[in-house]
Amino acid sequence: MTGASNYVDTLIQRATVYFTPHSEAQIVDVAIDGDKIVAFGDCAHVIAREYIDAMGLVLAPGFIDVHTHDDLEVLRAPHMLSKVSQGVTTVIAGNCGISAVPYSPTSTPVDPINLLGEGAEFVYCELKDYQRAFSEAAPSVNLAMLVGHTTLRAQVMDDLSHAATIQEINQMKDLLHKAMMQGAIGLSTGLAYYNAKGADKAEVNALAEVVTPFGGIYTTHLRTEFQGVLRAMDEAFSTAQHAKLPLVISHIKCAGQENWGRAPEVLAHFEQHRQTHQISCDCYPYAASASTLDLNQVTGDTDIFITWSEPYPELAQQSLADIALHWQVSQLDAAKRLQPAGAVYHCMLEDDVRQFLSYEHSMVGSDGLPCDPHPHPRLWGTFPRVLGHYCREQKSLPLALAIHKMTALPAARFKLKQRGSIQTGYFADLVLFDPKRVLDRASYSNPKQLATGIVKVWVNGTLSYVEGTTLDNICEFGRAGRFLNR
């Protein structure tokens, strides 16, 4: 037995554990006391208040969702059923250049910041204000916060279509520095979006430099994920190298039919740069993306499904092609009339998705949009889909590697101390799942569905989910999530 505790809160017995990405499974006991793992191995002599027989089940560190837009969702729906039901115990918020912090209550959230919530919810001028609200809400998941570049722009610029002036850059740097001082983990950009694409290299580099002394990270939704993806990757590599920051490329993909089949080329380019700089990427296990309705992505090659529309809410849950046909206009004209709106874009090749997902150095991130009334199924299904569909059914990657990409790898990349591994003294973020049954049930037509096979989930030692839990009875479980300062 590793660890010295003889009397503990919970003893999980005979669990199957994969300790490294290439190791064979081991059958071990794991003891939890308070918020920590206090022992693992043969714990036959440990006395516990509760014993759990995990024979035939896999015990893993709680999954870390490295790409979320849960900034405000953790406050409005703190039980976070969509996440804990997948085994997720920690989320990284503030991705794609959009974060709820810092945001002046006098500023209307511009696209795509409006993906996070309603204008009245943006009331956190500083990260410390958000941290206070997080503590009061007591969500079920841990959260670490990136600061969004577009959010910074929206605080100091009247016209976001152009590059920032030196004065505006300095104002953004001050806001970012304050957020880093208060515990943010880094900077994110979403340079593909209209309200960020006007930013030039000097603007992004200047902000990235602010993060460097804090040992933070730079993550980016590339300027394009279509034919110019390699140039966009080079821009990201350049910024990270300039500021001497580790880099994460968000939801890596080959979007658009003219781009299909380029995963080997993209990964080779990625691997070449990985030899000289600390870079990573994340991806989700679906061949469709989702965001606000972007006119640049409206082509005849992509099937686009409208999930919401402010001027025409009654037309949600229909294809853009059908709406255009009904109106007797082009799809582009129909999209213009529907805006602001949200959409799912069936823009990727399944084999490319499989290659990105099975790449040893990619992490898993859901990129779910909790405010969408008809969300992409990745919000509820990402992690079970990797374990069930891609590991068990498709055999695209070994289970041990998949677990590593959801736990130890992101914990290391985002510097989440004492998380991501089953070790004595580590926080007891744990998920117990059935490898024979685990599977996503969320679909494009019915996206808000609980996965099967996620048996139990602990967050900081507190039992936070049991299979079959619904919104009606999740209040029976404790909420022990913590804000994770850099």
DOROVO-790054 format. One record per residue (C-alpha): residue number from 1; x, y, z. Coordinates in steps of 0.02 Angstrom, whole numbers, plus 32768, in hexadecimal, padded with zeros to 4 digits. Layout:
% DOROVO-790054
   resi   east   north     up
    NUM      X       Y      Z
...
***
This chain:
% DOROVO-790054
   resi   east   north     up
      1   8000    8000   8000
      2   803E    80AE   7FD3
      3   8009    812C   8058
      4   7FF8    8122   8113
      5   7F40    813C   813B
      6   7EE9    80B0   819E
      7   7E3D    80FE   81AE
      8   7DF1    8159   8119
      9   7D4F    819B   80D2
     10   7D46    812D   8037
     11   7DA0    8092   7FFB
     12   7D8D    8063   7F44
     13   7DBC    7FAC   7F36
     14   7DFD    7F43   7EA6
     15   7DF7    7FCE   7E25
     16   7E4D    7FC1   7D7C
     17   7ECA    8051   7D6B
     18   7F3A    8087   7CDA
     19   7FC9    80EB   7D25
     20   8022    811E   7C83
     21   7FEC    8130   7BCD
     22   8043    8090   7B98
     23   8033    8025   7C34
     24   7FD1    7F87   7C54
     25   7F3E    7F93   7CCA
     26   7F59    7F74   7D84
     27   7ED8    7F3F   7E04
     28   7EE8    7FB0   7E9B
     29   7E8B    7FF9   7F30
     30   7E80    80B6   7F41
     31   7E5C    810B   7FE8
     32   7E0F    81B9   7FF5
     33   7E0F    8221   8092
     34   7DD1    82D3   8090
     35   7DFD    831E   7FE7
     36   7E98    82B3   7FC6
     37   7ECF    8208   7F8D
     38   7F28    81C6   8027
     39   7F57    8117   7FEF
     40   7F53    80A2   7F59
     41   7F8A    7FF1   7F36
     42   7F5C    7F65   7FAE
     43   7EF3    7FBB   8034
     44   7EAE    7F1D   8085
     45   7ED2    7F5F   8134
     46   7E83    800A   811A
     47   7DE1    802B   8177
     48   7D65    8098   811A
     49   7CBD    80E8   8139
     50   7C88    80B1   808B
     51   7CC5    8021   8020
     52   7CAB    801D   7F63
     53   7CC6    7F7D   7F00
     54   7D11    7FB2   7E5A
     55   7D34    7F04   7E15
     56   7D2B    7F0D   7D56
     57   7D25    7FCB   7D56
     58   7DAC    8048   7D25
     59   7DDD    80CF   7DA0
     60   7E2E    8168   7D50
     61   7E5C    8216   7D88
     62   7DCC    828E   7D6A
     63   7DC8    82C6   7CB5
     64   7E07    8375   7C8E
     65   7DA3    83CC   7C06
     66   7E29    843F   7BBF
     67   7DB7    849D   7B49
     68   7D15    84E1   7B91
     69   7CA8    857A   7B8F
     70   7C66    8559   7C3E
     71   7C9B    8602   7C84
     72   7BE9    8633   7CB5
     73   7B97    8588   7CAF
     74   7BEF    8552   7D50
     75   7B98    85E4   7DA7
     76   7AE9    85D1   7D5C
     77   7AE4    8511   7D64
     78   7B65    84E3   7DE8
     79   7B3B    8429   7DEE
     80   7B85    841F   7D3D
     81   7B2C    837E   7D13
     82   7B64    8386   7C5E
     83   7C18    8379   7C9A
     84   7C19    830B   7D35
     85   7BAC    828C   7CDA
     86   7C3E    8276   7C61
     87   7CBE    8263   7CEC
     88   7CFF    8315   7CD7
     89   7D3D    8360   7D7B
     90   7D9F    83F7   7D3A
     91   7D7C    8472   7CAE
     92   7DEB    84F2   7C5A
     93   7D81    858C   7C31
     94   7DA4    862B   7BCE
     95   7DD1    85D5   7B2A
     96   7DCD    8617   7A77
     97   7DF2    86C9   7AAD
     98   7D4D    86D8   7B0B
     99   7D44    86DD   7BC8
    100   7CC6    8722   7C43
    101   7D54    877E   7C99
    102   7D82    880C   7C97
    103   7CDF    8857   7C5A
    104   7C91    88FF   7C85
    105   7BD6    88F7   7CA7
    106   7BC2    898C   7C34
    107   7C04    8929   7B9E
    108   7B8E    88C3   7B31
    109   7BDC    8819   7B0C
    110   7C0C    8817   7A54
    111   7C10    877E   79E3
    112   7C4F    86FB   7A0F
    113   7C59    872D   7AC7
    114   7B9B    8721   7AC7
    115   7BB2    8664   7AC0
    116   7BD6    8669   7B7A
    117   7B32    86B6   7BB4
    118   7ABF    874C   7BBD
    119   7B00    87FD   7BD1
    120   7AC1    880B   7C83
    121   7B33    877B   7CB7
    122   7BD3    87D8   7C89
    123   7BF2    8830   7D2E
    124   7CA3    87FB   7D5C
    125   7D1B    888B   7D40
    126   7DAB    882C   7D8F
    127   7DD6    8775   7DA6
    128   7DCA    8789   7E63
    129   7D12    87B9   7E4D
    130   7CF4    871B   7DE9
    131   7D52    86B1   7E68
    132   7CE0    86F5   7EF0
    133   7C45    86C6   7E8C
    134   7C90    861A   7E68
    135   7CAA    85FC   7F22
    136   7BF7    862F   7F49
    137   7BAE    85C1   7EBF
    138   7C18    852B   7EF4
    139   7C15    84CE   7E4C
    140   7C2F    8413   7E3E
    141   7CCB    8426   7DD2
    142   7D74    847A   7DE6
    143   7D97    850A   7D6F
    144   7E31    8564   7D2F
    145   7E1F    8603   7CC9
    146   7E73    8641   7C2B
    147   7E5F    86F8   7BFE
    148   7E12    8714   7B53
    149   7E64    8789   7AD5
    150   7DBC    87BC   7A88
    151   7D7A    87E1   7B36
    152   7E0D    8855   7B54
    153   7DEF    88AA   7AAD
    154   7D37    88C5   7AD7
    155   7D67    8923   7B75
    156   7DD7    89A5   7B23
    157   7DA7    89B1   7A6A
    158   7D0F    8A01   7A1B
    159   7D31    89B2   7971
    160   7D71    88FF   797C
    161   7D88    88EC   78C0
    162   7E37    8937   78BE
    163   7EDC    891C   7916
    164   7EEA    896C   79C1
    165   7F4B    8A0C   79D8
    166   7FE2    8A13   7A4C
    167   7F75    8A68   7ACF
    168   7EEF    89E0   7AC0
    169   7F73    8957   7AC9
    170   7FB8    89A4   7B69
    171   7F09    89A9   7BB4
    172   7EF1    88F1   7B88
    173   7F9A    88C6   7BD1
    174   7F69    8918   7C76
    175   7EC6    88B4   7C7E
    176   7F1F    8812   7C54
    177   7FAA    8832   7CD1
    178   7F2A    884D   7D5B
    179   7ED0    87AC   7D2F
    180   7F74    874B   7D2F
    181   7F9F    8796   7DD8
    182   7EF7    8758   7E18
    183   7F11    86A4   7DDD
    184   7EE8    8693   7D24
    185   7F4A    860A   7CCC
    186   7F6A    865E   7C26
    187   7F2C    86B3   7B88
    188   7EB9    866F   7B02
    189   7E95    86B2   7A55
    190   7E0E    8690   79D4
    191   7E5A    86E3   793B
    192   7DDE    8693   78C3
    193   7D4F    86FC   7908
    194   7D1D    87A3   78BD
    195   7D3C    8804   795E
    196   7DEE    87C0   796F
    197   7E2D    87A4   78BE
    198   7E5B    885C   78AE
    199   7EE3    8842   7931
    200   7F91    8841   78E8
    201   802A    87DF   7920
    202   806E    8870   7988
    203   7FCC    887B   79ED
    204   7FC6    87C2   7A16
    205   8081    87B8   7A3B
    206   8077    884C   7AB2
    207   7FED    87F8   7B16
    208   8045    8750   7B17
    209   80DE    87A4   7B63
    210   8076    87D3   7BFB
    211   8058    871B   7C21
    212   810F    86E7   7C1A
    213   814A    871F   7CC7
    214   80BA    86C1   7D16
    215   80E6    861A   7CC7
    216   803E    8617   7C6F
    217   8003    85CA   7BCC
    218   7FC7    8607   7B21
    219   7F34    85B0   7ACD
    220   7EEB    85DD   7A24
    221   7E59    85BE   79B2
    222   7EC0    85D1   7914
    223   7EA4    865F   7899
    224   7E63    85DB   7821
    225   7E43    851F   7829
    226   7E22    8514   776E
    227   7EA1    8513   76DF
    228   7F16    858E   7733
    229   7F25    8525   77D1
    230   7FE2    850C   77C4
    231   8000    85C8   77B7
    232   7F8D    85E2   784B
    233   7FEE    8560   78AF
    234   8090    85BA   7884
    235   8047    865C   78C6
    236   801B    8605   796A
    237   80C8    85B6   7976
    238   8117    8660   7957
    239   80B5    86B4   79E2
    240   80DC    862A   7A5E
    241   8194    862C   7A33
    242   819C    86E9   7A3B
    243   8153    86EB   7AEA
    244   81A8    8648   7B1F
    245   8100    85FD   7B4E
    246   80BE    854B   7B40
    247   8038    8543   7AB8
    248   7F94    84E5   7AA5
    249   7F3E    84E6   79FC
    250   7E84    84DB   7A1E
    251   7E12    8458   79CD
    252   7E8F    842B   7946
    253   7E37    83FC   78A4
    254   7E35    83FF   77E7
    255   7D95    845F   77C2
    256   7D41    8466   7718
    257   7D3A    83E1   7691
    258   7DCE    842A   7635
    259   7E33    840A   76D4
    260   7DFC    8357   76F4
    261   7E83    82D3   7702
    262   7F0B    834C   773B
    263   7F19    830D   77EE
    264   7FC1    82B5   77CE
    265   8007    8356   7783
    266   7FC7    83C1   7813
    267   8009    8347   7895
    268   80B2    833D   783F
    269   80BE    83FA   7843
    270   808B    83F9   78F9
    271   810A    8372   7923
    272   8196    83D1   78CC
    273   8179    8468   793D
    274   815F    83FD   79D8
    275   8216    83CC   79CE
    276   824E    847C   79FB
    277   81BE    84C6   7A5F
    278   813F    848B   7ADF
    279   809F    8480   7A7A
    280   8000    841B   7A8E
    281   7F53    8414   7A41
    282   7EA5    83DF   7A71
    283   7E19    8392   7A0B
    284   7D69    8350   7A1D
    285   7D28    82A8   79DD
    286   7CAB    82E7   795C
    287   7CB0    8314   78A3
    288   7C46    83AF   78BD
    289   7C6E    8455   7911
    290   7BFB    84D5   7962
    291   7C01    858F   7980
    292   7BA5    862D   7953
    293   7B68    8634   789F
    294   7C01    866C   783C
    295   7BE1    86AB   778B
    296   7C91    8677   7758
    297   7C61    85C2   7775
    298   7BC1    85C7   7710
    299   7BEA    8563   7674
    300   7B90    84E2   760F
    301   7C0D    845F   764B
    302   7BDE    8463   7703
    303   7B3A    8427   774F
    304   7B0B    84AD   77CE
    305   7A8B    8491   7857
    306   7A43    852C   78AD
    307   7A38    8518   796A
    308   79F5    85C4   7998
    309   79C9    866A   7948
    310   799B    870B   799F
    311   792E    8755   7914
    312   78E3    86AC   78E1
    313   78E0    8639   797A
    314   7858    85CF   792A
    315   78D3    8599   78A3
    316   794E    8548   791B
    317   7972    848F   7907
    318   7967    8498   784A
    319   79ED    8490   77C5
    320   7A26    8532   7777
    321   7A06    84E5   76CB
    322   794F    84C3   76F6
    323   7937    8572   773B
    324   7984    85BF   769F
    325   7915    8553   7631
    326   787B    8588   7692
    327   78A9    863F   7680
    328   78DF    8627   75CA
    329   7987    867A   75EA
    330   7A3D    8642   75EB
    331   7A83    85F0   7687
    332   7AF4    8688   76A1
    333   7A60    86FF   769B
    334   79FD    868E   770F
    335   7A8F    868C   778A
    336   7A97    8749   7789
    337   79DE    8754   77B4
    338   79EF    86D4   7841
    339   7A7C    872E   789B
    340   7AA4    8734   7928
    341   7A94    8678   792C
    342   7AEC    85D7   795A
    343   7B16    8544   78EA
    344   7B60    8496   78DF
    345   7BD4    8480   7849
    346   7BED    83D1   7802
    347   7C96    8404   77BC
    348   7D13    837A   77E5
    349   7D49    82D0   77A7
    350   7D34    8244   7825
    351   7DDF    81F8   77FF
    352   7E33    82A0   7823
    353   7DD7    82A8   78CA
    354   7E12    81F9   78F4
    355   7EC7    8224   78CE
    356   7EC7    82C2   7937
    357   7E74    8267   79C6
    358   7EEE    81D6   79C5
    359   7F88    8247   79B8
    360   7FED    822A   7A55
    361   8003    82E2   7A80
    362   7F50    831E   7A68
    363   7EDB    833C   7AFA
    364   7E1E    832D   7B02
    365   7DB0    83C7   7B0F
    366   7CF5    83CF   7AF7
    367   7CE3    8483   7AB8
    368   7C2E    8474   7AF0
    369   7BBA    850A   7AEE
    370   7B4A    84FC   7B87
    371   7ADE    8594   7B59
    372   7AAA    854A   7AB3
    373   79F3    8510   7AC1
    374   7A1C    8480   7A4B
    375   7AD6    8462   7A6C
    376   7B52    83FB   7A0B
    377   7B54    834C   7A5B
    378   7C08    8367   7A91
    379   7BC7    83CA   7B27
    380   7B82    8329   7B75
    381   7BDF    829F   7B1A
    382   7C96    82C6   7AF6
    383   7CF4    825E   7B77
    384   7C85    81C2   7B76
    385   7C8A    81C8   7AB8
    386   7D48    81BE   7ABA
    387   7D45    812D   7B35
    388   7CB4    80CD   7AE7
    389   7CAD    80F3   7A2D
    390   7D63    8115   7A05
    391   7DBD    80A5   7A84
    392   7D4A    800F   7A96
    393   7CE9    800A   79F3
    394   7D5E    8058   7973
    395   7E00    802A   79CC
    396   7E48    80CF   798F
    397   7EB3    80E3   7A2B
    398   7EDB    807B   7AC6
    399   7E77    809D   7B64
    400   7F14    80C5   7BC8
    401   7F45    814C   7B4B
    402   7E96    8196   7B46
    403   7E94    81A6   7C03
    404   7F40    81F8   7C00
    405   7F04    8278   7B80
    406   7E72    82A4   7BF2
    407   7ED1    82AB   7C97
    408   7F8D    82AE   7CB2
    409   7FB8    8303   7C0D
    410   7F43    839A   7C24
    411   7F71    83A7   7CDC
    412   8027    83B8   7CA9
    413   8006    842F   7C19
    414   7F98    84A5   7C80
    415   8001    848F   7D1E
    416   7F73    844E   7D89
    417   7FD3    8417   7E21
    418   7FA6    8374   7E7A
    419   7F22    8348   7DF9
    420   7F1A    82D4   7D64
    421   7F67    823A   7DB5
    422   7F3D    81B7   7E38
    423   7FC7    81D9   7EB5
    424   7FD1    81EA   7F70
    425   7FB8    829F   7FA2
    426   7F5E    82CD   7F01
    427   7EAE    8315   7F05
    428   7E29    828F   7EFA
    429   7DE0    82BE   7E51
    430   7DAE    8211   7E14
    431   7D39    81BD   7D98
    432   7D04    8107   7DA1
    433   7CC2    80C4   7CFC
    434   7C92    8020   7CA9
    435   7D03    8007   7C11
    436   7C85    7F8C   7BC5
    437   7BF0    8004   7BCF
    438   7C33    80B5   7BCA
    439   7BEA    8111   7B34
    440   7BA3    81B9   7B04
    441   7AE7    81C4   7AE2
    442   7AE0    827B   7AAF
    443   7AB9    8291   79F6
    444   7AA3    8321   797E
    445   79E7    830A   7984
    446   79DE    82EA   7A40
    447   7A7A    8338   7A8D
    448   7A50    8345   7B46
    449   7A64    828E   7B72
    450   7AC3    823E   7C02
    451   7B4C    81C5   7BD3
    452   7B4B    8111   7C0E
    453   7BD3    80BB   7C72
    454   7C12    814D   7CDB
    455   7BF4    80F9   7D83
    456   7C32    8174   7E06
    457   7C8F    821B   7E08
    458   7CEB    826F   7E98
    459   7D25    8323   7E99
    460   7DA1    834F   7F22
    461   7D6C    82B3   7F80
    462   7CB2    82DB   7F77
    463   7C3D    8263   7F1D
    464   7BF2    82D4   7E97
    465   7B9D    825D   7E1D
    466   7B58    81AC   7E18
    467   7B1E    815C   7D77
    468   7A67    8180   7D56
    469   7A68    8227   7DB0
    470   79FA    82AA   7D5B
    471   79D9    8362   7D72
    472   794B    8331   7DE8
    473   79B9    82DB   7E67
    474   7A6A    831C   7E4B
    475   7A4D    8394   7EDC
    476   7A65    82FC   7F4D
    477   7B20    8301   7F29
    478   7BA4    8377   7F6D
    479   7BF5    8400   7F06
    480   7CAE    840E   7F2D
    481   7CFC    8461   7E95
    482   7D85    84E2   7EAF
    483   7DC9    8575   7E4D
    484   7E78    8542   7E1A
    485   7EEE    85D6   7E22
    486   7F87    85D6   7DB5
***
